[in-house]
Amino acid sequence: MEQTKESIRRRARIPLTLPIRVLCRESVEYQWTEQSRLVDVSHLGAGFTLTRPIEVGRLIQLTIPLPRQLRCFDHLEPMYSVWSLVRHASAIPRARRQEAALFRVGVGFVGKRPPHSYEADPTLRYEPVPIRIGYNSMWKLGKRPLPNQRRETRLIIPLEVLVETFDENGNPSLQEHTVTETISSLGTCIRTNLNIGVGRILRISSQSDHVSTFAAIRSRKVAPDGIARLGLEFIGERWPLQRD
């Protein structure tokens, strides 16, 4: 039977429950850190869980007391600090409604330093190109291209929603009740009085549609009426516009 790349990758990683520190810059002004533990790891990547959502294509920094034989640099340092590309992120189903959300994340190690483009704009998302192993880089990165047009037409539907931000510890912070101006299953445009910028991840909920999901801010513009509009892209799941 032909072996798939995914099955080879899974066998290449070994189970190792070491503590890790995750650093993510969601925007120029905002970053968060979280302490977690590895699920599995190899010299090219790792899997772990987080208590907050994260986007595929994001760059994050991991700090791990990784065994020297699994490192590509800094073999004599007590901690291994490696920039990593989020390649997979999904919510873990909760057994009970009251349980805290948990997300399974898989990353590929990029190297000791992020690219210059990330330093200029931490909201950029990347995609992997063929592997190159060396002193500073395990994965080469390319910028994820922006779509030329929306994949779905947005409908003019005024839907009452609750928008929530998260603080540096992953707890709900600011809240705002607002109304969608346009919406599709992939994203929406909302009015806001919140002072939040492009790159931030929010939770957006609708009591009438019985939906609670996450979205990333792709754009922020102040309209002629003086009120800002946020262009949001839903993360992980589509908004269920179709009704029986």
N, C-alpha and C positions, 0 to 999 in steps of 0.2 A: 504494500500500500504506500502511495506517495505521501511523504511527510510534508505538512504545511509549515510555513514560517512561524505561525502562532504556536504550534505544538513544540517546535524546536526551541522557541524562546522560553516557553514554560519550563521545559526540562533544564534549560541553561540556568534559570534562576533557582536559588536555594532558599528554603525557608529559614528566616533569621529575624527574630523579634527584638531588634535593637531599638533604643530610643532615637528619635530624630526630631530636629527642629526645622519647621517649614517657614520660609519667608516669602511672601507674595506682595508685590506692588501692584495694586489694582489700577491706580492712577498716579499722576505726578504728585498729588498731595496726600495720597492715602496708601498705607500699607498695613499688613497684619502678619502676625506670627502665630504658629500653633505648635504645641508639643504633641507628638504622636509616636507610633511605633511601626517599624517595618513589618510587612507580611512576608515578603521575599525580596531577593536582591541578586544581582550579578554585577560584573565590572562595567556593564553597559546600561543598567537601569534598575528600577526598584518598584515595588508595589506597597501601598500603605493606605490607611484610612484617614479621613478628615471629618470634622463635625460641621463643615461649611462647604458650600459649592465652589467649584473652580472650573474654569473653561479649558477645553482642549485647545492647544496651541499657545498657552501661556508659558512664560519662563518663570520658574521659581528657584529659590536657593535652598538646598538641603544641607544640614550639618549633622554628620553621623559619626559615631566612633567605629568606623568600618575597619574590618581586618585588613592588614596591609596587602595581602594577596589579592584582594578585590579592588584595589585602587589603581588608577592610572597616573597619579601624581601625588605629591605630598605624603610619601610613604612613611616619613619619620614624624609627622605631626600627630598629636593626640586625637584631633578631630579632622574629619574629611569634609570640607566645604565644597560642594559641587553644584553648579547651575544645571538645571534639568528642564526638559520640555515635557509638558503634560500631553500625553498621547491618548489617555483614556480616563474618563471620569463619569461615574454613574452613581445614582442613589441606591443604597442597599435597602431592600424592602423591610419595613418595620413590622415586627410581630404584633405590636400593640400601638394604637394611635398615640398614646401618651409618651412613647419612647422618643428620645432625641434623634434627629436626623443624622445619618452617617453616610459618607460617600467613599466609594472605593476608587483609588487613583493609581494610575500607572504612568511612570515617567521614563524617559530616556536621558541618560547623563550627557550633558553638552560639554562641560569643561570647567576650568578654574575661574574663568571670567565670562561675563555675558558679551554679546556683540555690541559694537558701538551704537548701532541703531536702537538697541534697547535702552542704553543710557540716555539717548535723546528722547525716546518715547516709550515708556514702560507698558503702555496699553497695546503695543503691537503684538500680533499673534504670528506664530511661525509654524512651519511644517518641515519634517525631516527630508533630507536628501541622502544619497548613499553614504554609508558609514565610512568614516576615516579614523583610524586609531592613531593617536599621537600623544605628545606630552600634554597639550592643552585641550584637545578636542576629541570626543568620542563620536559625536554626531555633528555633521554639518547642517546648518540651518538655512532655510530660505524663508523670506517673508510670505505669509499667507496672502494670496492675491485678494483684493476686494472685489466683490461681485459687481458686474457692470450694471445690473438692474435687479430689482427685487424678484425673488423666485415665486412669489405669490402676490396677487393684487390685494391691497388692503381695503377693507370695507369700512364705510362710514357708519360705525356703530357706537353710540354713547353707552358705555358700560361702566357702572360704578365699581371701582376697585380700591383696594387698600395696598399702599406701597410702604415697604419697610426697609430700612438700611440696617447694617450690622456694624458693631463697634470692633475695636482691635482684638477683642476676645471672642468674637463670633456670636455675641448676644444681640438680640434686636435692639436697635437704638432709636432712630427717628421714625415716625409714622406720619402718613398723610393719606387722607381720603381724597380721591380725585376721580376723573372720568376720562375714559379713552376717547380719542377723536377718530382714530382709524385703527383697525386691528385685522390681522390675519392669523392663521394658525402658527406662524413663525415669529411674529413680532407685533408691536403696537406703538402708537404715539400717544403720549399723555401730557397734560398740563402739570406743572409742578411749581411749588414755592420753595422746595428744598434746595439747599446749596450743595449740590453734588455734581461731579463732573464725569466726563467720558471715561469708560473703563470700569467704573464701579459695578458691583453685582448687587441686585436688589431681590427681595421677595415680593411678588405681586399676587394678590388674592382677590377672588370674586365670590361673594356669598351666594349670589343668584346662580352662577354657573358651577358652584361647588368645585372651584379650582384654586389651588395654591401651588405656584411654581416659581422658578427663579429666572431672572433676565439680566442681561448685560447692557449697560448704556453705550450705544453706538454713536449717538449724536446729542448735542444740546444746543438749541437755538432760542433766542429771545424773539418772540413774535411782535408785530406792531402794537398789540395791546399791552405790551410790557411784561407778559407772562412767559416764562420759559417753557419750551416743549422738549421732552426727552424722546428720542427714538430708541426703542428697546428691542433686543433680540432674545427670544425665549431660549433657555438653556436646558437641554436634556429631553424635553418633551414638548409636543405641540399643544396649542390652546384648542380645546374641543369646540369648534364653532358649529360642527354638524350636530344636529339634534334629531332624535327619532320622532 
